[in-house]
Amino acid sequence: MTQSIKALIFDVFGTVVDWRTSVAQYVAPALAEQSSKCDPLGFADYWRERYDPAMNKIRTGERGYLALDDIHLENLEQTLLHFKLDDIFNSAQKAELNTAWEKLAPWPDVITGLTMLKSQCIIAPCSNGSIALMTRLAKFGDLPWDCILGADIARNYKPHSSVYSACCDALRLQPPEVMMVACHNDDLTAARESGLATGFVPRPNEHGPNQTINLRAESDWDIIAGDFVDLARRFCNL
């Protein structure tokens, strides 16, 4: 099967990078400076929880396309309001806090695994992040992508089928020649329905120690791996 795959595209938030710990670490000094008792991890969780509902308004056509950078900033406003911090930070400080999403640490296995895969095929993000966000995140984390794909290409958000199709079209490949890799089963379900091959890598701590979702593969994905190095070995038959 892997001999027919010419490109691997990856979910990023959760699959490639540890957004929860990274965002919490980034906002912690700013919260401490304001003598806030807000838990940075709780802040990160609440901010992230606004993510999917905001994107769904675009998927359903209720709202026109808006880059994730701007959605994150709108959601930051809601998060600050929730924690009663909305009158503490000015616009410039909010914009700086919003750059937390450009400074997310890759999981420990990611760079080695991506480097192994890059020697065999095209690798690229298929993220809901904008091209600008994904580019800055790649530079921060030394992610060795061949190109940047995802929401900005399709002007829509996963798991809408147009995102997967747009990535394949941008690479001039047929869906069966492309494998979507994610730690989220719903992402892979949508990719499979769009004709792509699928690879699952678990991230059981994406949402912290009490995570209850996506702990294991929930279907017979084409590759089910323990981490990115295992994924690369299985893909490359090493």
N, C-alpha and C positions, 0 to 999 in steps of 0.2 A: 504493500500500500504506500509506504513512504517514498518509494521510487518515483511515484507519479506526482508527489508534492513538490512544488517549486518555490513556495513561499509560506512562511509561518507569520501570522499576525496575532498580536497579543493584547488582551485586556491589560490595562496598566494599574489602575487604582485597586489595590488588593492583591492582584496577581503578580505584578512586577515590583511594586513598591509598598512599603508599610506606611500607609497614609495616617493611621490612627496615632501611632507613637510619634511620628515625625511632626504632625500638626501640633500635637500636644507640647512637644519640646520647643517648637518654634514660638508658640503663643505664651508659654509659661513666663518668660521674663517680662513681657508686656503686662500680663495680669498681675504679677508680683509687684511691678513698679507702681501700679495703681492700688496696691494693698487689697486686691481682690481676693476673696476666699474661694473663688470659683476653681473647681478641679479642672486642670487643663485637659485631662482625658475626657471628662464629661463635656467640656466645651467642644472638643474635636468631634465627639459622637453626635452632639446636637446639631452642629454645623453640617455634618455629613448626612444626617437624617433628612435634611431639607432638600438634598440633592435630587433624588428620584422624583418626588412630587413636582419640583420645578421643571425638570426635563419632560415630564409627562404632558405638561401643557403644550409643549412644542410638538411632541410626537402626535398628539391628537388634533393638532391644528388650531387649538385655542389661542395660541400665541405664535408669532413668527420666530424664525431661528435667532437665537442669541447665544454667543460664544460662552463656553463654560466659565471663563474668567469673570464675565459679567454676572452670570448666575451665582457664582461663588460669592461675589461681592454683595449681591442682594441678600443671599442667605446669611452672610456675615452680619448684615444689619439686623436681621431677625434674631440671630443668635445673641448678639449684644443686647438687644431689647429683652430677650428672655432672661438673661442673667443680670438685668438691670445695670448694664454697662454702656448703654447707648449714648449717654451724654458725657462720657469720659474721653472717648477717642475722637479726634477730629478727622476730616476727610483724608488727609495725608497719612495719618496713622492707620486708618482703616485700609487704605490701599496697600500699605506696607504689610499689615497682617495678612492680607489676601495673597501675598506672594508666598505664603507658607506652602501652597499647593505646587509651587515650582521647586521646592526643596525637600522632597520626600526621599528617604533612603531606600535603596533597593534591598530586597531580602538577600541574605548572605550567599545564596546559591545562584543568583541571577546573572551576574557578570560572567562567571565561568560558563554557565549553561548557554547563554546567548552567544558567547564567543565561539563555542563549539558548533552551535547551529549555523552561525554566520559563515563558517567555512563550507557549508553544504548547500545553503539556500538563502533566499532573501528573507530578512527579518525586519518587521516593522510593527509599530504600535497600531492597534485598532481601538482607539480610546475615545471616550466622550470628551476628553480634553481638546482644546484648540491646538492648531499647529504651533502657535506661539508658546503655549503652556507646555506642550510636549517637547518642543525644542529646548526650552530652558531647563526642563526637568532632565532631559537627556544629558545636557552639558553638566548639570549639577551632579548627576549620579554616574557619569561615564557610561551611559547606555549606548551600545554600539549599533544602533539602528542603521539600516541602509536608506530608509526614507521615513517620512512621517505621514501616516494615514489616519482616518477616523472621521469624527463628527464634522469637522470643518470641510472635508471633501464632500460629504453627503448632505451637509446642512440639515442634519437630523441626528437623533440620538439612539444608540442601542437601547433595547434590542429590536428597533425598527429594521426591517429587512434591507432598506435602502443603504444602510451604513455598510453592511457586509458586501453588498453588490458593488457599491462605489469603490471599495478597497480593491476588489478583484478587477474591476474595470480600469482603475488607475494603474494597476500592474500589468494590464493586458493579459490576464490569465483567466481561465475558466474556474468557476467555484470549486470543482473537485481537485484543482491543482493547488488550492490554498487551504491551509489548516488554521483554524482559530484556536488559540490557546487561552484558557481562562480558569480561574478558581471558582467561577460562578456557574452553576448548572443551567440557570435560565439563559445566560449568555450563549452557552454552547447549544442549547435547544434551538434558539433562534438562528444561530449560524448553520446548524445542520438543516433546518427547514429552508435555508437559503442555498443549500447545496454544497456547503463547505465541509471539509474533513474537520475533526474535532480532537482536541487534546486537553485533558484535565490535569491540573496540578493543585493539590489542596493547600489552602492557607488557613489552618485551623485557628490561628490567632489574629486574623484580620480585624475582628471586632473585639479583641481582648480575650481573657481567659474563660469567659462565660459564653462564648460563641455557641450557637445552636444550629446554625445553617451552614450549608456547603462544607460539611465536615468530611464528606466522602463523595465519590462519583455516584450519581443517581441514574445513570444510564450506561449503555455499553459504548462509551466514547471510543474513538479509533485508537487513541493512546491514553492510558491512565498511568501517570507517573508520580513518584514521590516528591520530586522537586525538579528544578530546571536542568540539573546535571543528569538526573535519571531520564528526563525527557529527551535530552540530547543524545544520550547513549542509546536509548530505544530507537530514536529517529534515525541516527547515523549507524545503527547496528554495531556499535563499538563494544 
